[in-house]
Amino acid sequence: MAKDVFEYASEFTASSKEVFDWHKIGSAFERLSPPWDEVKIVERSKGIEKGARTIIDVRIWPIWKRWIAEHTDYTEGRSFTDTQITGPFAYWQHQHRVSPLTPNTSTLTDHIEYKLPMGILGKIFGGAMIKQKLEKMFRYRHEIMRADLEDSILAKESPIKKVVVIGASGFVGTNLCAYLDSIGLSVSKVGRKKNNTKNSASWDPNLGDPEPEIFENADAVIHLAGESIAEGIWTNAKKKRIRDSRVLSTTSLSKVLSGLKNPPKILLCASGTGIYGDRKDELLDENSAHGTGFLTEVAQEWEGATESATKSGIRVVNMRFGIVLSPAGGALKELLIPFKMRMGAYWGKASSAYMSWIAMDDLLGAIRFCMQNDNINGPVNFVAPNPVTNYEFIRALEKVFNQKAFLPVPSSLLKLFMGQKAQDLLLSSTRVHPKKLLEHKFEFRKYSIKRHSYQYLLLF
């Protein structure tokens, strides 16, 4: 049976060398993997030259399939080809071609030849779906690469070159490290467990202060570590872990950084919009008063724990994260489950309660923006400029999945099973405005649930 052919091409405001070399970056695979696809890297060799191999596990609902791809052709600055050795397709060969247009512009063409398994039956039942998935995937890949190449220009102009990320293995941390690497920064990863890989270190706050050597020659430190607030019931022990993992670790980190002979220029420390509490439809910015409740108290102490770093002259940014939207993890991944099962649900009377959100891509860009802008310090709201009510959010999910949310989950039932966690995470209304980011001219790429629902809810 003849091979099927798929091709996707677009122009880039970057030289052919810049576009080609971007693919050589170690995190290129992670950056190009769509967040709606579940992929695990098993093993890979460095580079994209002939003979390099990548082994991944791909989830094809409901099973995992091993995919081994080998680079079978390579022409420096022009093209490289990867071919499936084993995997879900009967045949798969992907050629990446880069062509110069002008000295500063170029075209990237992804040319794929493939055969589906099961011969003619596979083509009949899966042919149209595969082409649709490829179109969606490569639109996403080109968009990500274009944005990263643009941001790499800004990174080159900044004195911030070496970044230490604490909490590098978490939901945000994993994405952030790949992004920072892709725009040309040197990234050192810090986690709780010992890791012998290059540019990595370990620190367990329960065992004491971090080693000062971890931050040697660092221009910026980004602290994201903390006990998950989404997982498990908020028992007293859980709430203590939530607080201590944030407040005590940040106090320890700030103390060590402030005592360094050559401290970093900036400390960016995670916080949350929970600091404002349940405020109904009140529009809140960085100057608004704090609210009440458990998350408010934790966030206040968390931000206060950076005081010693501030007093020592380090520029500190307290990153007040809203709900981070990505199909790959966080709150959205859990909310998508009932819709994928055709059992869309809505909770409480919550139609008028506001949720302040931010797309993962914009979160990463905003971190880079604050890191490189010397005029930004103190609390910063990391949210899109258009908060939505729970009703509007559910309507967007209905649009994506072409179904109605018909299962009401009463507030009383949520509180019965989830306790205080239900009130603070699902039922509270927080309408937050990114005043500082907008004042400093940060450009959001995804700013409207209605306009971009397909891009970060499920599809791109």
VOGU-3710 file (C-alpha; in Angstrom, 3 decimals, decimal comma):
1> makdvfeyas> 0,000/0,000/0,000  1,297/3,471/-0,902  2,596/5,768/1,808  0,559/8,730/3,020  2,260/12,128/2,956  1,784/15,063/5,318  3,593/18,386/5,004  3,509/21,516/7,134  5,530/24,651/6,342  5,732/28,167/7,743
11> eftasskevf> 7,999/31,201/7,637  10,148/32,382/10,551  11,634/35,784/11,278  14,967/34,127/11,953  17,870/33,005/9,809  17,996/29,450/8,500  20,988/28,818/10,792  19,052/30,016/13,861  16,060/27,820/13,018  18,224/24,769/12,293
21> dwhkigsafe> 20,426/25,220/15,363  17,371/25,577/17,621  16,630/21,891/16,966  20,029/20,979/18,456  19,078/22,354/21,883  18,733/19,636/24,508  15,176/20,607/25,448  13,856/20,882/21,870  11,990/17,557/22,136  10,233/18,628/25,356
31> rlsppwdevk> 9,303/22,008/23,906  7,894/20,470/20,726  5,834/17,773/22,476  2,182/18,946/22,596  0,821/19,101/26,162  -2,241/17,062/25,224  -0,110/14,037/24,261  1,202/11,806/27,050  4,840/11,020/26,275  7,612/9,625/28,496
41> iverskgiek> 11,259/9,857/27,458  12,935/6,499/28,128  16,341/7,144/26,598  17,967/9,422/24,052  21,384/10,207/22,687  22,573/13,766/22,247  22,237/15,690/19,034  20,304/15,304/15,811  23,131/13,908/13,679  22,922/10,602/11,831
51> gartiidvri> 22,766/7,672/14,242  21,227/9,563/17,182  18,308/7,717/18,785  15,298/8,638/20,876  13,217/6,066/22,750  9,862/7,180/24,116  6,673/5,649/25,466  3,533/7,124/23,910  0,088/6,717/25,383  -2,449/5,601/22,795
61> wpiwkrwiae> -5,537/5,326/24,946  -5,694/3,116/26,950  -2,258/1,525/26,375  1,364/2,674/26,243  3,383/2,009/23,085  7,190/2,039/22,792  8,506/4,242/19,943  12,140/4,068/18,842  13,248/6,695/16,319  16,691/6,988/14,740
71> htdytegrsf> 18,187/9,903/12,826  18,969/8,419/9,422  20,090/11,465/7,427  21,717/14,794/8,256  22,851/17,813/6,226  24,268/20,599/8,406  22,149/23,721/8,296  19,653/22,269/5,831  17,872/19,104/6,927  17,750/16,074/9,187
81> tdtqitgpfa> 15,568/12,990/9,093  14,280/10,654/11,783  12,856/7,234/10,971  10,743/4,955/13,151  12,530/1,698/13,997  9,620/0,361/16,041  6,443/2,115/17,069  2,728/2,676/16,493  3,002/3,184/12,709  3,692/0,571/10,057
91> ywqhqhrvsp> 6,130/3,128/8,608  7,161/6,638/9,660  9,823/8,969/8,306  10,017/12,646/9,223  12,260/15,057/7,346  12,893/18,538/8,790  13,926/21,000/6,058  15,136/24,560/6,595  15,416/26,942/3,630  16,727/30,535/3,691
101> ltpntstltd> 14,493/33,282/2,300  16,587/36,323/3,229  19,556/36,652/5,612  17,071/37,072/8,487  14,092/34,969/7,414  13,603/31,315/6,555  11,091/28,549/5,967  10,755/25,369/8,014  9,072/22,432/6,296  8,120/19,246/8,126
111> hieyklpmgi> 7,676/16,483/5,535  6,304/13,165/6,797  5,722/9,898/4,968  3,852/7,224/6,901  1,742/4,083/6,775  -0,904/3,167/9,319  -1,045/-0,334/10,837  -3,693/-2,821/9,663  -3,283/-1,805/6,028  -6,418/-0,607/4,259
121> lgkifggami> -8,547/-0,977/7,416  -6,212/1,314/9,340  -6,437/3,886/6,568  -10,226/3,696/6,379  -10,856/4,001/10,105  -7,902/6,140/11,167  -6,663/8,060/8,133  -8,678/11,260/8,598  -8,063/11,328/12,352  -4,274/11,009/11,914
131> kqklekmfry> -4,135/13,880/9,427  -6,162/16,037/11,815  -3,829/15,183/14,702  -0,741/15,946/12,597  -2,151/19,305/11,518  -2,854/20,217/15,130  0,536/18,971/16,326  2,659/20,812/13,788  0,701/24,029/14,117  1,553/23,850/17,812
141> rheimradle> 5,221/22,966/17,189  5,790/25,864/14,807  4,029/28,299/17,139  6,188/27,236/20,093  9,409/27,396/18,096  8,525/30,823/16,707  7,835/32,181/20,204  11,015/30,659/21,661  13,156/32,103/18,877  11,642/35,535/19,532
151> dsilakespi> 12,287/35,221/23,265  15,851/34,036/22,656  16,626/37,434/21,117  15,472/39,130/24,328  17,509/36,647/26,374  20,669/37,524/24,450  20,165/41,214/25,272  19,830/40,556/29,021  22,711/40,154/31,514  20,797/37,240/33,092
161> kkvvvigasg> 22,528/34,140/31,721  22,698/31,510/34,484  19,519/30,484/36,308  18,990/28,102/39,236  15,506/26,553/39,435  14,390/25,014/42,740  11,465/22,638/42,319  12,619/21,784/38,808  10,764/18,462/38,618  7,311/19,874/39,344
171> fvgtnlcayl> 4,539/20,778/36,909  5,710/24,364/36,357  9,397/23,635/36,986  9,681/20,985/34,262  8,144/23,295/31,672  10,177/26,278/32,864  13,546/24,512/32,656  12,857/23,338/29,103  11,759/26,839/28,092  14,750/28,634/29,627
181> dsiglsvskv> 17,111/26,158/27,966  15,397/26,631/24,608  15,942/30,407/24,671  19,647/29,994/25,347  20,017/30,317/29,127  22,151/28,061/31,328  19,841/26,209/33,721  20,786/24,401/36,945  18,061/22,193/38,426  17,576/21,658/42,150
191> grkknntkns> 15,325/18,924/43,527  14,868/16,977/46,745  16,407/13,781/45,408  20,051/13,377/44,455  20,629/13,461/40,724  23,939/12,776/39,040  23,026/14,447/35,766  24,866/17,551/34,614  23,770/20,926/36,036  21,701/19,427/38,841
201> aswdpnlgdp> 21,842/19,514/42,625  19,765/18,327/45,563  18,312/20,101/48,573  15,862/18,741/51,109  14,724/21,691/53,276  13,844/19,229/56,047  17,548/18,418/56,401  18,888/21,964/56,610  19,975/24,910/54,491  20,991/24,525/50,829
211> epeifenada> 24,694/24,370/50,021  25,906/27,858/48,997  27,863/26,296/46,115  24,574/25,554/44,359  24,173/29,255/43,642  27,744/30,024/42,638  27,809/32,468/39,702  24,004/32,359/39,399  22,378/35,484/37,997  18,860/34,450/39,035
221> vihlagesia> 17,232/31,962/41,407  13,658/30,776/40,858  11,999/29,048/43,818  8,959/26,928/42,916  9,121/24,100/45,458  6,235/23,371/47,805  3,816/20,643/48,919  0,965/20,266/46,419  -2,254/21,960/47,542  -4,320/20,018/44,983
231> egiwtnakkk> -3,474/16,489/46,121  -5,035/14,839/49,161  -7,352/16,001/51,922  -6,311/19,022/53,981  -5,762/17,320/57,310  -3,876/19,259/59,972  -0,715/17,359/59,025  -1,232/18,160/55,329  -1,767/21,862/56,063  1,410/21,926/58,117
241> rirdsrvlst> 3,350/20,422/55,203  1,826/22,972/52,815  2,910/25,833/55,047  6,318/24,547/56,129  7,396/23,460/52,642  6,898/27,036/51,488  7,667/29,285/54,427  10,568/27,413/56,031  12,285/26,597/52,721  12,011/30,213/51,544
251> tslskvlsgl> 13,322/31,530/54,863  16,296/29,169/54,614  16,942/30,030/50,963  16,759/33,782/51,561  19,203/33,504/54,446  21,749/31,596/52,351  21,421/33,912/49,338  21,786/37,049/51,449  25,026/35,672/52,908  26,713/34,959/49,576
261> knppkillca> 29,760/36,970/48,545  28,317/37,252/45,034  24,543/36,846/45,415  22,215/36,506/42,423  20,738/39,663/40,949  17,192/38,416/41,440  15,138/35,914/43,425  11,779/34,981/41,926  9,688/33,142/44,507  6,336/31,498/43,869
271> sgtgiygdrk> 3,241/32,683/45,711  -0,446/32,584/44,820  -3,546/34,655/44,184  -5,006/32,865/47,194  -3,465/35,736/49,157  -6,550/37,819/48,250  -9,067/35,341/49,654  -12,727/35,068/48,591  -13,584/38,546/47,233  -16,656/37,951/45,009
281> delldensah> -16,472/40,284/41,959  -14,025/42,850/43,402  -11,239/43,616/40,890  -7,918/43,006/42,644  -4,395/44,142/41,795  -1,051/43,994/43,578  -2,030/46,910/45,843  -5,260/45,305/47,070  -5,610/44,267/50,700  -5,056/40,640/51,625
291> gtgfltevaq> -8,007/38,433/52,466  -8,602/35,816/55,137  -8,315/32,047/55,236  -5,683/29,330/55,240  -4,182/30,000/51,795  -4,100/33,730/52,507  -2,143/33,158/55,699  0,290/30,797/53,965  0,876/33,219/51,077  1,481/36,139/53,441
301> ewegatesat> 4,070/34,197/55,430  5,579/32,849/52,210  6,131/36,295/50,766  7,367/37,573/54,116  10,006/34,835/54,147  11,890/36,614/51,325  12,531/39,658/53,536  16,178/38,860/54,304  16,945/38,579/50,582  15,289/41,939/49,931
311> ksgirvvnmr> 17,178/43,616/52,765  20,492/42,315/51,420  19,897/44,102/48,109  18,639/41,191/46,007  15,746/42,144/43,730  12,823/39,956/44,794  9,694/39,168/42,783  6,840/37,374/44,572  5,049/35,535/41,773  1,348/35,341/42,624
321> fgivlspagg> 0,276/32,488/40,359  -3,315/32,100/39,273  -4,659/28,763/38,015  -2,107/27,545/35,468  -3,833/26,044/32,438  -2,252/23,180/30,524  -3,735/19,833/29,472  -0,488/18,238/30,699  -1,111/18,785/34,399  -2,393/20,948/37,212
331> alkellipfk> -6,052/21,781/37,742  -7,021/21,596/34,075  -5,901/17,987/33,642  -8,225/16,930/36,468  -11,127/19,051/35,179  -10,837/17,500/31,717  -11,334/13,925/32,973  -15,163/13,975/33,321  -15,512/15,738/29,961  -13,328/13,129/28,248
341> mrmgaywgka> -15,633/10,499/29,759  -18,669/12,385/28,375  -19,724/13,217/31,942  -19,090/16,960/32,085  -19,811/18,460/35,503  -20,122/21,818/37,176  -19,801/22,538/40,861  -21,848/24,370/43,442  -23,766/27,531/42,643  -20,411/28,665/41,398
351> ssaymswiam> -21,566/30,194/38,112  -20,738/33,716/39,319  -17,503/32,882/41,161  -14,395/34,187/39,399  -11,288/32,164/38,625  -8,056/33,921/37,701  -6,044/31,845/35,256  -2,959/31,968/33,058  -1,876/29,778/30,138  1,357/27,868/30,771
361> ddllgairfc> 3,090/29,551/27,817  2,318/33,005/29,201  3,403/31,993/32,693  6,821/30,971/31,373  7,117/34,143/29,322  6,121/36,310/32,282  8,778/34,692/34,482  11,390/35,449/31,822  10,026/38,995/31,471  10,219/39,750/35,211
371> mqndningpv> 13,637/38,127/35,489  15,057/40,390/32,779  13,288/43,630/33,781  15,156/45,462/36,553  12,181/47,752/37,223  9,907/44,952/38,434  9,984/43,862/42,073  7,710/42,837/44,916  4,375/41,077/44,352  3,342/40,471/40,733
381> nfvapnpvtn> 0,060/38,888/39,652  0,728/36,081/37,166  -2,756/35,938/35,644  -4,287/36,660/32,243  -5,962/40,077/31,893  -9,386/38,457/31,458  -10,499/36,440/34,505  -13,612/34,345/33,903  -16,457/33,050/36,001  -16,761/29,330/36,566
391> yefiralekv> -19,809/29,436/34,293  -17,743/30,909/31,426  -14,992/28,360/31,977  -17,406/25,426/31,864  -19,007/26,886/28,709  -15,553/26,896/27,091  -15,076/23,226/28,007  -18,502/22,438/26,577  -17,477/24,104/23,310  -14,235/22,140/23,060
401> fnqkaflpvp> -15,861/18,771/23,814  -19,169/19,512/22,089  -21,190/18,425/25,114  -23,182/19,930/27,956  -22,066/19,832/31,582  -25,088/18,059/33,048  -23,797/16,791/36,409  -24,257/19,344/39,200  -22,000/18,818/42,209  -23,519/20,725/45,165
411> ssllklfmgq> -21,283/22,919/47,314  -22,388/21,004/50,394  -21,205/17,726/48,855  -17,835/19,214/47,915  -17,360/20,541/51,439  -18,407/17,196/52,922  -15,756/15,262/51,001  -13,058/17,916/50,605  -13,540/20,169/53,623  -11,763/23,534/53,607
421> kaqdlllsst> -9,965/22,593/50,399  -13,270/22,787/48,497  -13,963/26,313/49,713  -10,462/27,643/49,049  -9,803/25,958/45,691  -13,198/25,477/44,014  -15,780/27,789/45,547  -13,871/30,996/46,321  -14,159/33,910/43,912  -10,940/35,756/43,080
431> rvhpkklleh> -10,981/38,312/40,250  -7,341/39,324/39,827  -5,828/41,878/37,421  -2,164/41,695/36,201  -1,553/45,406/36,773  2,250/45,302/36,997  2,752/43,058/33,974  0,546/45,292/31,834  2,123/48,512/33,121  5,529/47,182/32,095
441> kfefrkysik> 4,188/46,190/28,641  4,268/42,409/28,925  2,448/40,967/25,904  0,140/38,051/26,652  -0,084/35,528/23,834  -3,187/33,799/25,191  -5,420/36,217/27,034  -9,031/35,137/26,478  -10,748/31,861/27,379  -13,364/32,435/24,668
451> rhsyqylllf> -10,846/33,294/21,957  -8,180/30,722/22,799  -10,194/27,895/24,373  -9,045/25,308/21,845  -5,410/26,280/22,343  -4,980/25,545/26,026  -8,028/23,557/27,031  -7,469/20,623/24,702  -6,553/21,456/21,136  -4,180/24,017/19,687
//
